[in-house]
Amino acid sequence: MAPWGITVNCISPGMFLTEQSEAVVDPDVIAALTRMTPVGRFGDPPEIGHAVAFLCSDEASFITGIDLKVDGGWSLW
């Protein structure tokens, strides 16, 4: 698709808390996963939107074929 100016990328999110997930996930599990995440917190849902906006922007026009991990460093393990 690149010859036609179309980039193809993927976003792999890590731990994100939403109203739905907070309602079903045990607080002890949330605390443990928070401690295990290198940045020390769960992601905020708008942070996925920021990654999408970047990949859709002109600033990312030379980026294609990547898997952008938005996971607070979780994939470092």
N, C-alpha and C positions, 0 to 999 in steps of 0.2 A: 504494500500500500504506500510505502514511502515515496516511490516515484511520482505519485499523485498528490503529495503533500499531506498524506494521512498518517498520523502516528498511532501506534498501538501499544498501550501500556497497561499495567495492572497495578492496583493498590491492594496491599495485604494489611488489613488493620490488626492491631493487637487488642489489648484489653480496653474496652470503652464501656463506661457506665451510662445507662439510660434509665428512664423511669421504669421501663419494663424489666430490665435486668436487675435493678436494685430490688424490685418487688419479689424476685424469685431466688436470688443468690444470697446465701447465708453471709452475714456481716463478718464472721470469722474467716470465711473463704476470701472475701474482698480484702481483708486486712493482710492475709498471707500473700495473696497475689500482688498486692501493692508493694510489700516488702521485697518481693522477688523481681519486680520491674526496676531496671537500672535507674530510670528517672524518678522513681519513688512515688508514682501516682498512676491512676488510670487516665486514659485520654478523654478529652471532652469531645462530644460528637462534632462540633464545628471544625475541629482539627482535621477530620477526614475531608470536609468541604474545602479547607484551605489547600490540601494536597491535590484534590480534583481540580480546583481553580488554577493551581500552578501548572499542572499537566495540560490543561486546556489553553493556557496563555501562550502568547508569542515568545515569552522567555523560555519556554520548553520546546520550541520548534525543532531543536536538533536532538531531542530525546525521543527514542523509540525502542521498543522491545525490552523495556525494563519492568521489574517488579518492585515498586516503591513500598517499602515496609514502613508503615506508620504505627509503630509498636512500642515506642518509649525505650527501645533498646532490648526488648524481649528476645529478639532473634539472635542476640549476641551469645545467648546460652547455647 
